[in-house]
C-alpha cells in the first residue's frame, strides 16, 4: 500500500488487514466527521471510535483470534 502524507490516514483501514475496494487519504478531522455522519465503511476501520480499547496496533491480531470462534456452521 502506498504511504500516506504526514497527518493523513487511509480510510478505511480494515481491522482484519484485508484490502478495500476504494480507499481515500483523509485527515483525522475528516475521519471524525465521517464517523459522526455514519459513513458506511467506518464500522470495519481500525480508526473507528466505537471499537474502544480493541483499536490499536494489534487490532487485526485481536480480530483474527476472535474470527474462528465467531463462525457458525450450518448443516
Backbone torsions as a table, in degrees:
resi	resn	phi	psi	omega
1	UNK	NA	137.7	179.6
2	UNK	-64.4	153.6	178.8
3	UNK	-75.3	150.7	178.6
4	UNK	-101.1	151.5	178.0
5	UNK	-62.5	158.6	177.7
6	UNK	-55.6	137.3	178.7
7	UNK	82.8	1.6	-179.0
8	UNK	-115.1	159.1	174.4
9	UNK	-141.1	160.1	-179.4
10	UNK	-86.0	131.4	-178.9
11	UNK	-118.9	122.2	-11.1
12	UNK	-84.9	157.3	170.8
13	UNK	-112.9	102.7	-172.7
14	UNK	-65.1	142.4	-179.9
15	UNK	-67.4	-25.6	-179.0
16	UNK	-90.4	1.5	177.1
17	UNK	79.3	-1.0	179.9
18	UNK	-70.1	147.2	177.9
19	UNK	-69.2	155.7	178.2
20	UNK	-108.8	155.0	-179.3
21	UNK	-68.5	-45.8	179.1
22	UNK	-129.7	128.0	177.8
23	UNK	-130.5	150.7	-178.9
24	UNK	-132.3	148.1	170.9
25	UNK	-88.6	124.0	-178.5
26	UNK	-131.7	159.0	173.6
27	UNK	-80.6	166.1	177.5
28	UNK	-62.2	-35.3	178.7
29	UNK	-65.3	-41.1	177.4
30	UNK	-64.5	-39.3	178.4
31	UNK	-60.0	-47.8	179.9
32	UNK	-62.2	-40.0	179.3
33	UNK	-63.5	-41.5	178.6
34	UNK	-65.1	-39.8	178.5
35	UNK	-64.8	-41.7	178.0
36	UNK	-63.5	-30.1	179.5
37	UNK	-88.7	8.0	178.8
38	UNK	58.5	44.3	177.1
39	UNK	-55.6	134.0	-168.8
40	UNK	-66.1	-16.6	-179.7
41	UNK	-95.7	-11.0	-172.9
42	UNK	-65.1	-26.4	-175.9
43	UNK	-67.0	-19.2	179.2
44	UNK	-101.4	5.8	-171.3
45	UNK	-95.1	143.2	177.7
46	UNK	-65.9	-20.4	-179.2
47	UNK	-89.4	4.1	-178.4
48	UNK	-67.6	121.8	-179.0
49	UNK	-62.6	-30.4	-176.0
50	UNK	-68.4	-17.0	-179.1
51	UNK	-76.4	-15.8	176.3
52	UNK	56.5	-128.2	-174.2
53	UNK	-67.5	-15.4	-179.3
54	UNK	-71.2	-25.6	-175.7
55	UNK	-73.8	147.3	178.1
56	UNK	147.9	-166.2	-177.7
57	UNK	-60.4	-30.9	-173.0
58	UNK	-105.6	21.1	-178.3
59	UNK	-63.4	-40.1	-179.5
60	UNK	-63.5	-40.6	178.8
61	UNK	-66.2	-40.1	179.4
62	UNK	-63.2	-42.7	179.4
63	UNK	-67.6	-40.5	179.8
64	UNK	-60.9	-36.6	179.5
65	UNK	-69.1	-33.2	-179.2
66	UNK	-81.6	-28.7	-173.6
67	UNK	-54.8	-49.5	-179.4
68	UNK	-61.4	-34.7	-178.9
69	UNK	-72.7	-24.5	-176.5
70	UNK	-89.2	-6.4	179.0
71	UNK	-73.5	136.4	179.3
72	UNK	-113.5	128.5	178.5
73	UNK	-89.4	135.9	179.5
74	UNK	-112.6	128.2	-179.0
75	UNK	-178.0	NA	NA
